[in-house]
Amino acid sequence: MTEATFSESGHRLKPLSPAMLRELSVRSNLRGSAQSLGHYGVIALVGALIWLVTSRYGVLWALPLMAVQGYVVAFLFMAVHETAHKTAFKSRGLNLAVGYLSAFIIGLPHEYYCLFHWDHHRYTQDPEKDPELIVGVKPASDTQLAIAYSGLLQVAGRLRLMLGHAVTGKVVVPWIPENKRAIIVAEARAYVALYALLLALSLWFSSALLLWVWIAPLAIGQFFLRPYLYAEHTGCDRTRSAFQNTRTTYTGAIVKWFAWNMPYHVEHHAYPSIPFHALPKLNEIVDGEIVHRGRGYIQTTRETWAWFRRQRQIG
């Protein structure tokens, strides 16, 4: 029999016993390494194919491969997310190594994201304190909504913020505490310096390698990533219960693999200490408690799009 706590409305919030929680929370260097190496292995393979095709036949022939690469590279966000929770590996060093590399590739400073994401978990769906809602776009038309679903505005915004931190040396966003702001500035300056170095080397060698296997695919990949991210909380209740303020989306094995099992998002928010590889087992235990259930990302995207449109009409 499991122990459980209940919300004021009677909804069960924690249908998991302490013993079960300890069992599911065991972290694994082996599972983390297999996931990371597999993900990066696909990136390396598709990147090599892109370079081979562009070299022999031209860029246009490589566009389908760039779309595939875009999906895989953009979903390194999941590696950043899991390492931010320090649950990808048992080893702290491996968490940091994979986290920093993945964050650099997708242009999202790791230390900054850790603090941003910490407040997101503390204040999920609180419009005044959840950073995802504070920085979230509020589209006033279907055109603006379509642009928001492209993800390009969000990427441009975080790159602009990173550049601002690097150039001005100031951090003013409320989710970064005063004693962490110097770290965020130093991190931003390191990222900008490394990007500038890679640009200089590409120009020096007159090479478009990074453009075709990394930069262009990363931009394309936002068209896949942003609808996925909107599925996590959009249209869910504004309560403290993870079983009510978050959505789990039931999808195929390939999507779950590249997303590091984060489609099980209710499970993750209810028990953020449980690593990605244990979330399917956790789902078997708590499935009956989940309020918002997505049936694939195509259907769920239709639902979140409709929710944004309704909010615009209400507002």
C-alpha positions as CSV (number, residue, x, y, z in Angstrom):
1,M,0.0,0.0,0.0
2,T,1.4,3.4,-0.9
3,E,1.4,6.5,1.2
4,A,-0.3,9.6,-0.3
5,T,-1.1,13.2,0.5
6,F,-4.2,15.0,-0.7
7,S,-4.9,18.5,-2.0
8,E,-7.8,20.6,-0.6
9,S,-10.0,19.4,-3.4
10,G,-9.2,15.8,-2.5
11,H,-6.9,15.1,-5.4
12,R,-4.1,12.8,-4.5
13,L,-0.8,14.6,-4.9
14,K,1.9,12.0,-3.9
15,P,0.7,8.4,-4.7
16,L,4.2,7.0,-4.0
17,S,5.7,5.6,-0.9
18,P,9.1,6.7,0.4
19,A,10.5,3.2,-0.3
20,M,9.3,3.3,-3.9
21,L,10.6,6.9,-4.3
22,R,14.1,5.8,-3.1
23,E,14.1,2.8,-5.5
24,L,13.0,4.9,-8.5
25,S,15.5,7.7,-7.7
26,V,18.6,5.7,-8.2
27,R,20.8,7.4,-10.7
28,S,23.0,5.5,-13.2
29,N,26.2,6.5,-15.1
30,L,25.5,3.6,-17.4
31,R,22.0,4.6,-18.4
32,G,23.1,8.3,-18.7
33,S,26.1,7.4,-20.8
34,A,24.0,5.1,-23.1
35,Q,21.4,7.9,-23.6
36,S,24.0,10.6,-24.2
37,L,26.3,8.7,-26.5
38,G,23.3,7.5,-28.5
39,H,22.0,11.0,-28.9
40,Y,25.3,12.4,-29.8
41,G,26.1,9.5,-32.1
42,V,23.0,10.2,-34.1
43,I,24.1,13.9,-34.4
44,A,27.5,12.9,-35.6
45,L,26.2,10.4,-38.1
46,V,23.6,12.7,-39.6
47,G,26.1,15.6,-39.6
48,A,28.6,13.5,-41.6
49,L,25.9,12.6,-44.1
50,I,24.9,16.3,-44.4
51,W,28.5,17.3,-45.1
52,L,29.0,14.5,-47.6
53,V,25.8,15.4,-49.5
54,T,26.5,19.2,-49.5
55,S,30.0,18.6,-50.7
56,R,29.0,16.4,-53.6
57,Y,25.5,17.5,-54.6
58,G,24.9,20.9,-53.0
59,V,23.0,22.3,-50.0
60,L,19.4,21.8,-51.4
61,W,19.9,18.0,-51.6
62,A,20.8,18.0,-47.9
63,L,17.8,19.8,-46.7
64,P,15.9,16.7,-45.6
65,L,18.9,15.6,-43.6
66,M,19.1,19.0,-42.1
67,A,15.5,18.7,-40.9
68,V,16.4,15.4,-39.2
69,Q,19.5,16.9,-37.7
70,G,17.5,19.9,-36.6
71,Y,15.1,17.6,-34.6
72,V,18.0,15.7,-33.0
73,V,20.1,18.8,-32.2
74,A,17.2,20.9,-30.8
75,F,16.2,18.0,-28.5
76,L,19.6,18.3,-26.8
77,F,17.5,20.7,-24.7
78,M,16.5,17.5,-22.9
79,A,20.0,16.7,-22.0
80,V,20.4,20.2,-20.6
81,H,17.2,19.8,-18.7
82,E,18.1,16.4,-17.2
83,T,21.6,17.5,-16.2
84,A,20.2,20.6,-14.7
85,H,18.4,18.3,-12.3
86,K,21.6,16.3,-11.8
87,T,19.7,13.1,-12.6
88,A,21.2,12.2,-15.9
89,F,24.2,10.5,-14.2
90,K,25.2,9.5,-10.8
91,S,28.5,11.3,-11.3
92,R,28.4,15.0,-10.8
93,G,31.3,15.5,-13.3
94,L,29.4,13.7,-16.0
95,N,26.3,15.7,-15.4
96,L,28.3,18.9,-15.7
97,A,30.2,17.8,-18.8
98,V,27.2,16.7,-20.8
99,G,25.1,19.6,-19.5
100,Y,27.6,22.3,-20.5
101,L,28.4,20.8,-23.9
102,S,24.7,20.4,-24.7
103,A,23.9,23.8,-23.5
104,F,26.6,25.4,-25.6
105,I,25.4,23.6,-28.7
106,I,21.8,24.9,-28.3
107,G,22.8,28.4,-27.2
108,L,21.3,28.2,-23.7
109,P,23.9,28.9,-20.9
110,H,23.7,26.0,-18.4
111,E,24.0,27.8,-15.1
112,Y,21.5,30.4,-16.2
113,Y,19.1,27.6,-17.2
114,C,19.5,25.8,-13.9
115,L,18.3,28.9,-12.0
116,F,15.5,29.6,-14.5
117,H,14.3,26.0,-14.3
118,W,14.5,25.9,-10.5
119,D,12.0,28.7,-10.3
120,H,9.8,27.1,-13.0
121,H,9.5,24.0,-10.7
122,R,8.9,26.1,-7.6
123,Y,6.2,28.3,-9.3
124,T,4.8,26.1,-12.1
125,Q,1.8,27.9,-13.7
126,D,2.0,30.9,-11.4
127,P,1.7,33.8,-13.9
128,E,3.6,36.2,-11.7
129,K,6.5,33.9,-10.7
130,D,6.9,31.1,-13.2
131,P,9.7,32.2,-15.6
132,E,8.3,30.3,-18.5
133,L,5.1,32.3,-18.2
134,I,6.9,35.6,-17.5
135,V,9.0,35.4,-20.7
136,G,6.4,33.5,-22.7
137,V,5.0,35.2,-25.8
138,K,1.4,36.5,-25.7
139,P,0.4,36.4,-29.4
140,A,-2.2,39.0,-30.5
141,S,-2.9,37.3,-33.9
142,D,-2.7,34.0,-35.6
143,T,0.4,35.3,-37.4
144,Q,2.1,36.0,-34.1
145,L,1.0,32.6,-32.8
146,A,2.5,30.9,-35.8
147,I,5.8,32.7,-35.2
148,A,5.7,31.7,-31.6
149,Y,5.2,28.1,-32.5
150,S,8.3,28.3,-34.8
151,G,10.4,28.8,-31.6
152,L,12.7,31.3,-33.4
153,L,11.5,34.2,-31.2
154,Q,12.4,32.3,-28.1
155,V,15.9,31.4,-29.3
156,A,16.5,35.0,-30.4
157,G,15.3,36.2,-27.0
158,R,17.6,34.0,-25.0
159,L,20.6,34.8,-27.3
160,R,19.9,38.5,-26.9
161,L,19.7,38.1,-23.2
162,M,23.0,36.2,-23.1
163,L,24.7,38.9,-25.2
164,G,23.2,41.5,-22.9
165,H,24.7,39.8,-19.9
166,A,28.1,39.5,-21.6
167,V,28.3,43.1,-22.8
168,T,26.7,45.0,-19.9
169,G,27.8,42.8,-17.1
170,K,24.3,43.2,-15.6
171,V,21.6,40.7,-14.7
172,V,18.2,42.0,-13.8
173,V,15.8,39.0,-14.3
174,P,14.1,38.1,-11.0
175,W,14.9,34.4,-11.1
176,I,18.7,35.0,-10.8
177,P,19.6,35.8,-7.2
178,E,22.1,38.5,-6.4
179,N,24.8,36.2,-5.3
180,K,24.6,34.2,-8.6
181,R,24.7,37.2,-11.0
182,A,28.5,37.3,-11.4
183,I,28.5,33.6,-12.4
184,I,25.8,34.3,-15.0
185,V,27.8,37.2,-16.5
186,A,31.0,35.1,-16.6
187,E,29.2,32.2,-18.2
188,A,27.7,34.5,-20.9
189,R,31.0,36.0,-21.7
190,A,32.6,32.5,-22.0
191,Y,29.8,31.4,-24.4
192,V,30.1,34.5,-26.5
193,A,33.9,34.3,-26.7
194,L,33.7,30.6,-27.8
195,Y,31.0,31.4,-30.4
196,A,33.2,34.2,-31.8
197,L,36.2,31.9,-31.9
198,L,34.2,29.3,-33.9
199,L,33.0,32.0,-36.3
200,A,36.5,33.3,-36.8
201,L,37.9,29.8,-37.5
202,S,35.1,29.1,-40.0
203,L,35.9,32.4,-41.8
204,W,39.6,31.7,-41.7
205,F,39.2,28.3,-43.3
206,S,36.3,29.5,-45.5
207,S,34.3,26.5,-44.2
208,A,30.5,26.3,-44.0
209,L,30.7,23.0,-42.1
210,L,29.3,24.4,-38.8
211,L,26.6,26.3,-40.7
212,W,25.1,23.3,-42.4
213,V,25.6,20.6,-39.7
214,W,24.8,22.8,-36.7
215,I,23.5,26.3,-37.0
216,A,20.9,25.9,-39.8
217,P,19.6,22.6,-38.3
218,L,19.4,24.1,-34.9
219,A,17.1,26.8,-36.3
220,I,15.0,24.3,-38.2
221,G,14.7,22.1,-35.1
222,Q,12.9,24.8,-33.2
223,F,9.8,24.1,-35.3
224,F,9.8,20.7,-33.7
225,L,10.9,21.6,-30.2
226,R,8.6,24.6,-29.5
227,P,5.2,22.7,-30.0
228,Y,6.6,19.9,-27.8
229,L,7.4,22.4,-25.0
230,Y,4.0,24.1,-25.3
231,A,2.5,20.7,-24.7
232,E,4.0,20.5,-21.2
233,H,1.8,23.0,-19.4
234,T,-0.3,25.0,-21.9
235,G,-4.0,24.8,-21.0
236,C,-3.4,23.0,-17.7
237,D,-4.7,24.1,-14.3
238,R,-3.1,26.9,-12.3
239,T,-2.7,24.9,-9.1
240,R,0.2,23.6,-7.0
241,S,-0.5,20.0,-7.9
242,A,1.8,18.6,-10.6
243,F,-1.0,16.2,-11.5
244,Q,-3.1,19.1,-12.4
245,N,-0.8,21.8,-13.7
246,T,1.2,19.6,-16.1
247,R,0.4,17.4,-19.1
248,T,1.8,13.9,-19.9
249,T,1.7,13.2,-23.6
250,Y,1.5,9.6,-24.7
251,T,3.6,9.2,-27.8
252,G,5.8,6.8,-29.7
253,A,9.1,5.3,-28.5
254,I,11.3,7.3,-30.9
255,V,9.9,10.6,-29.6
256,K,10.3,9.5,-26.0
257,W,13.8,8.4,-26.6
258,F,15.0,11.7,-28.1
259,A,13.1,13.6,-25.5
260,W,14.8,11.6,-22.7
261,N,11.3,10.4,-21.5
262,M,10.1,13.9,-20.8
263,P,6.7,13.3,-22.4
264,Y,6.1,11.8,-19.0
265,H,6.0,15.3,-17.8
266,V,3.5,15.1,-15.0
267,E,5.6,12.3,-13.5
268,H,8.7,14.5,-13.8
269,H,7.1,17.5,-12.1
270,A,5.6,15.4,-9.3
271,Y,8.9,13.7,-8.6
272,P,11.8,15.7,-10.1
273,S,14.4,13.7,-8.3
274,I,13.6,10.6,-10.3
275,P,15.9,10.2,-13.4
276,F,14.6,10.0,-16.9
277,H,15.1,6.3,-17.3
278,A,12.7,5.5,-14.4
279,L,9.9,7.7,-15.7
280,P,8.1,4.9,-17.7
281,K,8.0,2.8,-14.6
282,L,6.7,5.7,-12.5
283,N,4.0,6.3,-15.1
284,E,2.7,2.8,-14.5
285,I,2.2,3.7,-10.9
286,V,0.7,7.2,-11.1
287,D,-1.1,7.0,-14.5
288,G,-4.5,7.0,-12.9
289,E,-3.8,10.3,-11.1
290,I,-3.0,12.3,-14.3
291,V,-5.6,14.9,-15.2
292,H,-4.2,16.3,-18.5
293,R,-3.3,13.6,-21.0
294,G,-2.1,14.3,-24.5
295,R,-2.7,11.8,-27.2
296,G,0.3,12.4,-29.5
297,Y,1.9,15.7,-30.3
298,I,-0.1,16.5,-33.4
299,Q,-3.4,16.3,-31.5
300,T,-1.9,18.0,-28.5
301,T,-0.5,20.9,-30.6
302,R,-4.0,21.4,-32.0
303,E,-5.3,21.7,-28.5
304,T,-2.6,24.1,-27.3
305,W,-3.1,26.2,-30.4
306,A,-6.8,26.4,-29.7
307,W,-6.1,27.3,-26.1
308,F,-3.9,30.3,-27.1
309,R,-6.6,31.5,-29.5
310,R,-9.3,31.3,-26.8
311,Q,-7.1,33.2,-24.4
312,R,-6.7,35.9,-27.0
313,Q,-10.5,36.2,-27.4
314,I,-11.0,36.3,-23.6
315,G,-8.3,38.9,-23.1
